[in-house]
Amino acid sequence: MQGRDRRTYSHVVRHTAIAILVVLFGGLLVGSPAAAVAHPPYIDDPKLTEDGPWLYVRKQERADSFRQLEEILPTPNDQRTASGAPGPKYWQQRASHHIKARLDETNQRLDGWERVRYENHSPDELAYLWLQLDQNRFRWSSTGELAENAPDLSQRQSIGWLRGIVMQQAWEGGYRIAKVSAADGSPLPYSVVDTMMRIDLPTPLKPGATIEFEIEYSFPILNSKVQRGRSCYELLPETDYPIYEIAQWFPRLAPYTDVNGWQHKQFLGSGEFTLEFGDYEVEIDVPDHYVVAAPGELQNPDVALTAAQRERLATARSADTPTFVVTHDEAVENQKRATTGRKVWRFRAENVRDFAWAASPTFVWDAMAAPVSNNKGQVLRTALAMSFYPTISTELWHRFSTQAVAHTIDTYSRHAYPYPYPVAISVNGPVGGMEYPMISFNGPRPEKDGTWSRGAKYGLVSVVIHEVGHNWFPMIINSDERQWTWMDEGLNTFMQYLAEQEWEAAFESGRGEPAKIVGHMTSAQQTPIMTNSESVLQFGPSQYGKPATALNILRESVLGREQFDFAMREYCRRWAFKRPEPADFFRTIEDASGVDLDWFWRGWFYSTDHVDVSVERVVTYRPKGLDVEADKAFDRERRSGEQDVTLSAERNAALPKRDDRYADLKDFYSTFDELEVTPQDRRAYERFLRDLEADELAALKTDLHFTIVRFRNLGGLVSFLPVELTFDDGSTQFLRLPAELWTRNSERASKLFVTEKPVVKVELDPKRETADADRANNAYPQEIRDERFAIEKGSRERNPMQRARDEERRSACQRIAKALAPEFLALWNEAGVKAIAEGKERPTPLALASELGNRARTKGLLEAPRGNSIHFEFADASPKEGEAPKEVRFATVILEVDAPRERGVERPDPVRFLIHFDGSVRPDDGR
C-alpha cells in the first residue's frame, strides 16, 4: 500500500474508532444530568481532543523536497566513491578487434570476419561471454519487432510508411553466423538469444586472463526506404548512385561491469549501446571507385588515394578552412564509372568503443585543421575535421559541415575534455543523425538548384554539432545508453547549446533555454528523466531537452558559470574512458562545486513536477512607537479600509435603532473607540521612548521600508527565486533567492526585503531562467496584458451539386486547353519561321496574343459551360538555351464564372491550366 493510501486508511480507522467510542459511551452519558449535552459530540468537536479520553493528533502533511538521496543512490564502495570519483579498485573490461569486411553491392549484403581479443580485468571468473547482435533487431521474430505498438490507422499515414511496410514483407534482416571458433580454429559453442549471443568457454576466463576468438558472419543491408535504421543504404534520387552507412555491423562485446555484471538487455530500438573500449584494425573491401570514410588513421593512403589526393590531405592537416581531398569533379567522375575491380581500405583506431564507416562512389571529401584547446585557451594538439557528402550536397556541406565539426572540437574541448582522437568526421547519407567514435551520420541537404532553406542551414549546423558532440558523451565518457539515455543525449544536448551560442549571435537553439521545456513539463503524459530508455514517454523532450535545460539552469542560476564549469570538467576528467553511472555524475557535481544539490536532482531528475511559483501577496510595514497619534491614526485608517460596506450594512443603516428610542441603553461602550488616543496612551509612549538607548531610538526613527513578499509553489518543483523589485522612482533591484527558502514548507514561503525606497512592484523571474510555467502570476500587482485576437470569415462547405459543377468546369477547361495547345504552338512556329526569314527575333506568345485569340475563336475552341468564359495569360518570353520546353509556360487558360460578385453569394474560384512550349497541359497548382 502506498504512503498516501496508508495515511488515508489510518485516518479512517482512527475516526471510526472514535465514532464507536462515542456510541459506547453515549448510553452512559445519556440520563446523567451532569453530562447532558444539547447536541451529540461529533468527531470534529474540539472537546474530543481537549477534554475527552480520545487521542486525536493533527500533523502537517507535506513533501520533503530537500530530503537527501541516500536511500536512492547506491552505497559507495571501492569501485565508486562517495565523492563520485572512480575508486581505488575500479576496473573495466577491454575488447579489441581485427575485422575484415566485404561490401557486396550487387546483393546488398555485408560479409565479415573478426578476431576479438577480450581482456578480463574484473575480479570474477567468466564461464561465458555475451555479445551484441544488433542487426537481429530487424528479424520478424525479434522482441523489438514484436513489441512495436500498432499505428493509429484511423489517421492518415504517409505513402513512405506504406511503401516501407510493403517492401518490408519481402525482406528480413539479422545475422547469419557461419562460424564461432577459438584462436586455434576449434569450434566454440554458442547460443543466440534475440539480439544477444552467448559464447560458452571451454574453461572459465580467470581474472587478469585474455582470450581470443573468431566469428564469421553476414547480414543483408537495410534499404533506407524499407525501415528507419542506424545502418542502411540509399540510392540517390534520379541516379540510383548508392551511399552506404554501416554501423552495428559486427558482433560486439556486451559490457561486464561492477554495477550490472553482464549488461545484456535486449536491443529494442530506443535504448542504444553500452560497449567496451579497445583497439580496432579494420579492412574494408569495396568497389574500386568507392570512397570510404572511417574512424582513425588510414593505413594505406598510397592504395586508397591518388597522389594528388594524398597531397591535398597533407595540406588539409594545417588548413584553417575546408580543403578538398576528393573534389566535386572527381566525385562526378567516380559516380559515372562502372566497377572494374575492388579496393581494400585499411584503418586503425585506438582506444575506442565502436567502429562505423560509410562508402559511396558519390563522395566529395573535404578537411581542415581543428585545434584542440583546454579551458585556458592553450592549444594542446590538432585534430583533422572532415566531411564526406554526395555531389548533390556540395554547395551546403562544403560551406558548413567541416566548419561545424571543427567548432565542436573547439567548444567541447574547452567545456568538457580535450578531444583525444586524430580525426572527427561528418557524413551525409540516409541516416539523419547518428554517432560513433570519430564519425557521425547527418542528414540535411540543399535543394536541387543548390540553394537551401534557413531550416536546412541551421539544421545542418545543429545536427553536426550534436552528433560530433557524442564523441564526448558517450564515446569518451562511456555511460550506459541502454539504461540511461539522458546521460549521453541530455548532457550532449546541453553542450550542443553552449556550442551553438558560440557559433553566431542569437543562434536559435532548439533546446536549452528554460522557456522551451515548459510545454513538456506541464504535459500529462510524461516520465521522470530517471526512467529506463525503453519506458520513456516523450523521448526527445524528456531525455534531450529537459536534462539540457536543467544543466543550463544549474550553470546560469544555481551554481554560476565558474563553479559549474569547474565541476563539469571534473566529471569529464574523472570519467574519461571509464563508465559512469547517474550517482557518479550527481556526486561529482556536488563534490566539485561544494553545494548540496539533492533537492535539484530530486525535483528535476526524479519527478515530473514543474516550476510554477506565484507572487501571492505583498505587504509593506513601518515600525510603530515613535508617534502615538500617527500610530493610532494609521490603525483607524486601516480599520476603515478593512470594514467594507456590505449590501446588508448599507440597507440596515437607514433602519430605526432601539437605543435611539431608549436613552438608558446608551452607556460608555456606545461611544468608546479603542483607537482614540487617551492620556494613558500618551504616558505609555513617553515612558517607552525614555527607556530607549540612543542607538535604539535612532533605529526606531529609520526611514527604511520593510516589505514582505509571500510566494506559493503551485507546480510542486522547488526553485530558486529570481526577484526584481521596482521602487517608486522607477529604479530596480535584482536579487536571486536560493531554493533553500522552501526547506520548511515546500508549498509556501515568504521573504522580508528591507529597502531605502518604497517598493511599488515585485516581479518573479524577469529573465525567464526558472522554466516557470505560468508567468501571469509572476508580478504583483498583476498587469493587464494587451493581446490581439484573429478574425476570419467562415467558409461554407460546398454541397455535392456544387462540387459536381466544379469538376465539370475543371474538365471543360482541361479539354479546351488540350485543344488549344497544338493550334497555339502551330501559329507560334509559323510566326517564328516567318520572323527568322525576315531576320527578326522569334516573337513571344504575348506578342502574338491577338492572333492566338482570333485563331481560337475561328476554330470554335472556346465553347465553355454556360455562365463561364475563357481568358488567357500569355508568356512574355520564349525558352532560353538549356531550358526544357516541357518546363516553360507558353500560356495559361483560365475558365471563370461570368456573374459579378455579390455579397453573401459564394462564387467558385477560376480554373487554370498551363500550356507548355512542348504542347503538354497540366493544372496550375501554384508550382
Residue pairs with C-beta under 8 A, 6 or more apart in sequence:
1 9
7 61
14 56
15 43
18 43
18 48
18 54
18 56
19 43
21 53
21 54
22 40
22 41
22 43
26 40
29 35
29 36
29 37
30 36
41 47
41 48
41 52
48 54
48 56
49 56
62 745
62 746
62 747
63 716
63 746
64 746
65 599
65 602
65 603
65 717
65 718
65 742
65 746
66 598
66 599
66 718
66 740
66 742
66 743
66 746
67 598
67 602
68 598
69 586
69 598
69 601
69 602
72 606
73 583
73 586
73 587
74 80
74 259
74 581
74 583
76 82
76 87
77 87
78 87
78 88
78 89
78 90
79 86
79 87
79 89
79 90
79 91
79 258
80 86
80 87
80 90
80 258
80 259
80 581
80 583
80 584
81 87
82 587
83 587
83 588
83 591
84 571
84 574
84 583
84 584
84 585
84 586
84 587
84 588
84 589
84 590
84 591
85 574
85 584
85 588
85 591
86 574
86 575
86 578
90 258
90 578
91 121
91 122
91 123
91 258
92 121
92 255
92 257
92 276
92 277
92 578
92 579
93 118
93 119
93 120
93 121
93 122
93 253
93 255
93 256
93 276
94 118
94 119
94 121
94 276
94 277
94 278
95 116
95 117
95 118
95 119
95 252
95 253
95 275
95 276
95 277
95 278
96 116
96 117
96 278
96 279
96 280
97 114
97 115
97 116
97 117
97 250
97 278
97 279
97 280
97 281
97 282
97 355
98 114
98 115
98 280
98 281
98 282
99 112
99 113
99 114
99 115
99 250
99 280
99 281
99 282
99 283
99 355
100 112
100 113
100 114
100 282
100 283
100 285
101 110
101 111
101 112
101 246
101 249
101 250
101 282
101 283
101 284
101 285
102 110
102 111
102 112
102 285
103 110
103 244
103 246
103 284
103 285
103 286
103 287
103 290
103 359
104 110
104 111
105 242
105 244
105 286
105 287
105 339
107 220
108 220
108 221
108 223
108 233
109 218
109 219
109 220
109 221
110 218
110 219
110 221
110 246
110 249
111 217
111 218
112 216
112 217
112 218
112 249
112 250
113 214
113 215
113 216
113 217
114 214
114 215
114 217
114 250
114 251
115 183
115 212
115 213
115 214
116 212
116 213
116 214
116 215
116 253
117 210
117 211
117 212
117 278
118 129
118 205
118 210
118 211
118 212
118 213
118 253
119 210
120 126
120 205
120 206
120 207
120 208
120 209
120 210
120 211
121 207
121 208
122 207
122 256
122 258
123 207
124 207
124 256
125 204
125 205
125 206
125 207
126 201
126 204
126 205
126 256
127 200
127 201
127 204
127 205
128 198
128 199
128 200
128 201
129 198
129 199
129 201
129 205
129 211
129 253
130 196
130 197
130 198
130 199
130 253
130 254
130 256
130 262
130 264
131 196
131 197
131 198
131 199
131 251
131 252
131 253
131 254
132 195
132 196
132 197
132 248
132 251
132 252
132 253
132 254
132 264
132 267
132 273
132 275
133 174
133 175
133 192
133 195
133 196
133 197
133 251
134 195
134 248
134 252
134 267
134 273
135 173
135 174
135 175
135 219
135 231
135 248
135 249
136 142
136 173
136 174
136 175
136 192
136 194
136 195
136 267
137 144
137 145
137 173
137 195
137 267
137 268
137 269
138 145
138 172
138 173
138 174
138 222
138 227
138 229
139 145
139 172
139 173
139 174
140 172
142 174
142 194
142 195
143 194
143 195
143 266
143 268
144 195
144 266
144 267
144 268
144 269
147 268
151 157
151 161
160 225
163 225
164 225
164 226
164 227
167 223
167 225
167 226
168 226
168 227
171 220
171 223
171 226
172 220
173 219
173 220
173 222
174 219
175 192
175 217
175 218
175 219
175 251
176 217
176 218
176 219
177 190
177 192
177 197
177 215
177 216
177 217
177 251
178 216
178 217
178 218
179 187
179 214
179 215
179 216
180 187
180 188
180 190
180 199
180 213
180 214
180 215
181 187
181 188
181 213
181 214
182 188
182 202
182 211
182 212
182 213
182 214
183 211
183 212
183 213
183 214
188 199
188 200
188 201
188 202
188 213
189 199
189 200
190 197
190 198
190 199
190 200
191 197
191 198
191 200
193 266
194 266
195 266
195 267
196 254
196 264
196 266
197 251
199 213
201 211
205 211
215 250
215 251
217 250
217 251
219 249
221 231
221 232
221 233
221 244
221 246
222 229
222 231
222 232
222 233
223 232
223 233
223 234
224 232
224 233
224 234
224 430
224 431
225 234
229 431
230 247
230 248
230 431
230 434
230 441
231 245
231 246
231 247
231 248
231 249
231 356
231 431
232 245
232 430
232 431
233 242
233 243
233 244
233 245
233 430
234 242
234 243
234 429
234 430
235 241
235 242
236 242
236 243
236 362
236 390
236 392
239 335
241 335
241 360
241 361
241 362
241 390
242 360
242 361
242 362
243 358
243 359
243 360
243 362
243 363
243 390
243 428
243 429
243 430
244 358
244 359
244 360
244 429
245 356
245 358
245 427
245 429
245 430
245 431
245 434
245 441
246 356
246 357
246 358
246 359
247 354
247 356
247 434
247 436
247 441
248 273
248 356
249 356
250 355
252 273
252 275
252 354
253 275
253 276
254 262
254 263
254 264
254 274
255 262
255 263
255 274
255 275
255 276
255 480
255 579
256 262
256 263
257 263
257 480
257 579
259 581
260 480
260 483
263 274
263 480
263 482
263 483
265 271
265 482
265 483
267 273
267 482
268 534
269 534
270 485
270 533
270 534
270 536
270 539
271 481
271 482
271 483
271 485
271 532
271 533
271 534
272 481
272 482
272 485
272 488
272 533
273 354
273 481
273 482
274 478
274 479
274 480
274 481
274 482
274 483
274 579
275 353
275 354
275 478
276 353
277 351
277 352
277 353
277 478
277 577
278 351
278 352
278 353
279 348
279 349
279 350
279 351
279 352
280 295
280 296
280 347
280 348
280 349
280 350
280 352
280 355
281 346
281 347
281 348
282 294
282 346
282 347
282 348
282 349
282 355
282 357
283 344
283 345
283 346
284 292
284 294
284 344
284 345
284 346
284 347
284 357
284 359
285 342
285 343
285 344
286 292
286 342
286 343
286 344
286 345
286 359
287 339
287 341
287 342
287 343
287 361
288 339
288 340
288 341
288 342
288 343
289 334
289 335
289 337
289 338
289 339
289 340
289 361
290 334
290 343
290 359
290 360
290 361
290 363
291 326
291 331
291 334
291 359
291 360
291 361
291 363
291 365
291 388
292 304
292 345
292 357
292 358
292 359
293 357
293 358
293 359
293 363
293 365
293 386
293 388
293 425
293 427
293 439
294 345
294 347
294 349
294 355
294 356
294 357
294 358
294 425
294 439
295 347
295 349
295 352
295 355
295 356
295 357
295 421
295 423
295 425
295 436
295 437
295 438
295 439
296 347
296 348
296 349
296 350
296 352
296 421
296 422
296 423
296 438
297 347
297 348
297 349
297 422
297 423
298 304
298 305
298 345
298 346
298 347
299 346
299 347
299 348
300 344
300 345
300 346
301 310
301 313
302 310
303 343
303 344
303 345
304 343
304 345
305 313
305 325
309 325
309 326
309 330
312 323
312 324
312 325
313 325
313 367
315 323
316 323
316 325
316 366
316 367
316 368
316 369
316 384
316 386
317 367
317 369
317 382
317 384
318 369
318 382
319 367
319 368
319 369
320 368
320 369
321 368
321 403
322 366
322 367
322 368
322 387
322 398
322 401
322 402
322 403
323 366
323 367
323 368
324 364
324 365
324 366
324 398
325 365
325 366
325 367
325 386
326 334
326 363
326 364
326 365
327 364
328 364
328 391
328 394
330 364
331 361
331 362
331 363
331 364
331 390
331 391
332 391
334 361
334 362
334 363
335 361
335 362
335 391
337 361
347 357
349 355
349 421
349 437
349 438
351 420
351 577
352 421
352 437
352 438
352 475
353 437
353 475
353 478
354 436
354 437
354 475
355 436
355 437
356 436
356 437
356 439
356 441
357 439
358 388
358 427
358 429
358 439
358 441
360 388
360 390
360 429
362 390
362 391
362 392
363 388
363 389
363 390
364 388
364 389
364 390
364 391
364 393
364 394
364 397
364 398
365 386
365 387
365 388
366 386
366 387
366 398
366 402
367 384
367 385
367 386
367 387
367 402
368 384
368 385
368 402
368 403
368 406
369 382
369 383
369 384
369 385
369 406
370 382
370 383
370 384
370 385
370 405
370 406
370 409
370 410
370 419
370 424
371 379
371 381
371 382
371 409
371 410
372 379
372 380
372 381
372 382
372 383
372 409
372 410
372 413
372 418
372 419
373 379
373 380
373 410
373 413
373 414
373 418
374 380
374 413
374 414
374 418
375 414
375 415
375 565
375 569
377 414
380 413
380 418
381 418
383 409
383 419
383 421
383 422
383 423
383 424
384 422
384 423
384 424
385 402
385 403
385 405
385 406
385 409
385 423
385 424
386 402
386 405
386 423
386 424
386 425
386 426
387 397
387 398
387 401
387 402
387 405
387 425
387 426
387 427
387 428
388 425
388 426
388 427
388 428
389 397
389 398
389 401
389 427
389 428
390 428
390 429
392 445
392 446
392 448
393 428
393 445
393 446
395 446
395 450
395 451
395 452
396 444
396 445
396 446
396 452
396 456
396 457
396 460
397 428
397 460
400 457
400 460
400 461
400 464
401 426
401 428
401 442
401 460
401 464
402 426
404 426
404 460
404 461
404 464
404 465
404 468
404 503
405 424
405 425
405 426
405 464
405 468
407 465
407 499
407 502
407 503
408 424
408 464
408 465
408 468
408 469
408 499
409 419
409 424
409 468
411 495
411 498
411 499
411 502
412 419
412 469
412 471
412 472
412 495
412 499
413 419
415 495
415 498
415 565
415 568
415 569
416 472
416 473
416 477
416 495
416 568
416 569
416 572
417 472
417 476
417 477
417 569
417 572
417 573
417 576
419 471
420 476
420 576
421 437
421 438
421 471
422 438
423 438
424 438
424 439
424 468
424 471
425 438
425 439
425 440
426 440
426 442
426 464
426 467
426 468
427 439
427 440
427 441
427 442
428 442
428 443
428 445
429 441
430 441
431 441
431 442
431 443
432 441
432 442
432 443
432 463
433 440
433 441
433 442
433 443
433 463
433 466
433 467
434 440
434 441
434 467
435 441
435 467
435 468
435 470
435 471
435 475
436 475
437 471
437 475
438 471
440 464
440 467
440 468
440 470
441 467
442 460
442 463
442 464
442 467
443 459
443 463
444 452
444 455
444 456
444 459
444 460
444 463
445 456
446 452
446 456
447 453
458 507
458 508
461 500
461 503
462 496
462 500
462 509
462 510
465 496
465 499
465 500
465 503
466 492
466 493
466 496
469 492
469 495
469 496
469 499
470 488
470 492
472 492
472 495
472 572
473 479
473 487
473 488
473 489
473 491
473 492
473 495
474 481
474 487
474 488
476 572
476 576
476 577
477 491
477 571
477 572
477 575
477 576
477 578
477 580
478 575
478 577
478 578
478 579
478 580
479 487
479 488
479 579
479 580
479 581
480 487
480 579
480 581
481 487
481 488
481 533
482 533
483 532
483 533
484 530
484 532
484 533
484 581
484 582
485 533
485 536
485 539
485 543
486 529
486 530
486 542
486 543
486 546
486 547
486 605
487 580
487 582
487 585
489 543
489 544
489 547
490 529
490 543
490 544
490 546
490 547
490 548
490 550
490 551
491 547
491 548
491 551
493 511
493 512
493 544
493 545
493 547
493 548
494 512
494 547
494 548
494 551
494 552
496 509
496 511
496 512
496 548
497 509
497 511
497 512
497 513
497 548
497 552
500 507
500 509
500 512
501 507
501 509
510 516
511 517
511 544
511 545
511 548
511 549
512 545
512 548
512 549
512 552
513 549
513 552
513 768
514 549
514 552
514 553
514 768
514 769
514 770
514 771
514 772
515 768
515 771
516 545
516 549
517 541
517 545
517 546
517 549
517 771
518 610
518 771
518 772
518 773
519 541
520 526
520 538
520 541
520 542
520 545
520 546
521 546
521 608
521 610
521 611
521 717
521 771
521 773
522 610
522 612
522 715
522 773
523 538
525 537
525 538
526 537
526 538
526 541
526 542
526 608
527 535
527 536
527 537
527 538
527 542
527 608
528 605
528 606
528 607
528 608
529 542
529 543
529 546
529 547
529 550
529 604
529 605
529 606
530 582
530 605
530 606
531 542
533 543
536 542
536 543
546 604
547 604
547 605
549 771
550 600
550 604
550 605
551 564
551 568
553 769
553 770
553 771
554 564
554 589
554 597
554 600
555 561
555 564
555 565
555 568
556 769
557 720
557 722
557 736
557 769
557 770
558 564
558 595
558 597
558 600
558 720
558 739
559 567
559 593
559 595
563 593
563 594
563 595
564 589
564 593
566 592
566 593
567 588
567 589
567 591
567 592
567 593
568 589
570 588
570 591
570 592
571 580
571 584
571 585
571 588
571 589
571 592
574 580
574 584
574 588
575 584
575 588
582 605
586 597
586 601
589 597
590 596
590 597
590 598
599 718
599 739
599 740
600 739
603 609
603 717
603 718
603 719
604 717
607 716
607 717
609 715
609 716
609 717
610 715
610 716
610 717
610 771
610 773
611 715
611 717
611 719
611 770
611 771
611 772
611 773
612 713
612 714
612 715
612 772
612 773
612 774
612 777
613 711
613 712
613 713
613 714
613 715
613 719
613 721
613 764
613 765
613 770
613 772
613 778
614 711
614 712
614 714
614 764
614 774
614 777
614 778
615 709
615 710
615 711
615 762
615 763
615 764
615 777
615 778
615 779
615 780
616 710
616 711
616 712
616 748
617 709
617 710
617 780
618 707
618 708
618 709
618 710
618 759
618 762
618 780
619 707
619 708
619 710
620 705
620 706
620 707
620 708
620 758
620 759
621 706
621 707
621 708
622 705
622 706
623 700
623 702
623 706
624 631
625 631
625 685
625 688
625 689
625 700
626 689
626 700
626 701
628 677
628 681
628 682
628 685
629 677
632 675
632 676
632 677
632 681
635 675
636 675
639 675
658 665
659 665
659 666
659 670
689 697
692 700
703 756
704 754
704 755
704 756
705 754
705 755
705 756
705 757
705 758
705 759
706 752
706 753
706 754
707 725
707 752
707 753
707 754
707 755
707 759
707 762
708 750
708 751
708 752
708 753
709 723
709 750
709 751
709 753
709 762
709 780
710 748
710 749
710 750
711 721
711 741
711 748
711 749
711 750
711 751
711 764
712 747
712 748
713 719
713 742
713 746
713 747
713 748
713 749
714 774
714 777
715 772
715 773
716 746
718 739
718 742
718 746
719 739
719 770
719 772
720 736
720 737
720 738
720 739
720 770
721 736
721 737
721 741
721 751
721 764
721 765
721 770
722 734
722 735
722 736
722 737
722 764
722 765
722 766
722 767
722 769
722 770
723 734
723 735
723 736
723 737
723 751
723 762
723 763
723 764
724 732
724 733
724 734
724 762
724 763
724 766
725 732
725 733
725 734
725 735
725 753
725 755
725 759
725 761
725 762
726 732
726 759
726 760
726 761
726 762
726 763
727 733
727 755
727 757
727 758
727 759
727 760
728 757
728 758
728 760
729 757
731 757
733 755
734 766
735 753
737 751
741 749
741 751
742 749
753 759
761 779
761 780
761 781
762 779
762 780
763 778
763 779
763 780
764 772
764 778
764 779
765 772
765 775
765 778
768 775
772 778
776 782
776 785
796 906
798 806
798 906
802 908
805 908
806 908
808 865
809 865
809 868
809 895
809 908
809 911
810 911
810 923
812 864
812 865
812 868
812 895
813 870
813 893
813 894
813 895
813 911
813 912
813 913
814 913
814 921
814 923
816 861
816 862
816 863
816 864
816 870
816 893
816 895
817 893
817 913
817 914
817 915
817 921
818 921
819 861
820 856
820 861
820 891
820 893
820 915
821 890
821 915
821 919
821 920
821 921
822 919
823 855
823 856
823 859
823 861
824 845
824 852
824 855
824 856
824 890
824 891
824 915
825 890
825 917
825 919
827 848
827 851
827 852
827 855
828 843
828 845
828 848
828 852
828 890
831 842
831 843
831 848
831 851
832 842
832 843
835 841
835 842
835 843
836 842
842 878
844 874
844 875
844 876
844 877
844 878
845 852
845 874
845 875
845 876
845 878
845 890
845 891
846 874
846 875
846 876
848 874
849 872
849 874
852 872
852 874
852 891
853 872
856 862
856 870
862 870
864 870
864 895
865 895
867 897
867 898
867 899
868 895
868 896
868 897
868 898
869 895
869 896
869 898
870 893
870 894
870 895
871 893
871 894
871 896
872 891
872 892
872 893
872 894
873 891
873 892
873 894
874 890
874 891
875 888
875 889
875 890
875 891
878 888
878 917
879 885
879 888
879 917
884 918
885 916
885 917
885 918
886 916
886 917
886 918
886 920
887 916
888 916
888 917
889 914
889 915
889 916
889 917
890 915
890 916
890 917
891 914
891 915
892 912
892 913
892 914
892 915
892 924
893 912
893 913
893 914
893 915
894 910
894 911
894 912
895 910
895 911
895 912
896 910
896 911
897 907
897 908
897 910
899 907
901 907
912 923
912 924
913 921
913 922
913 923
913 924
914 921
914 922
914 923
914 924
915 921
916 922
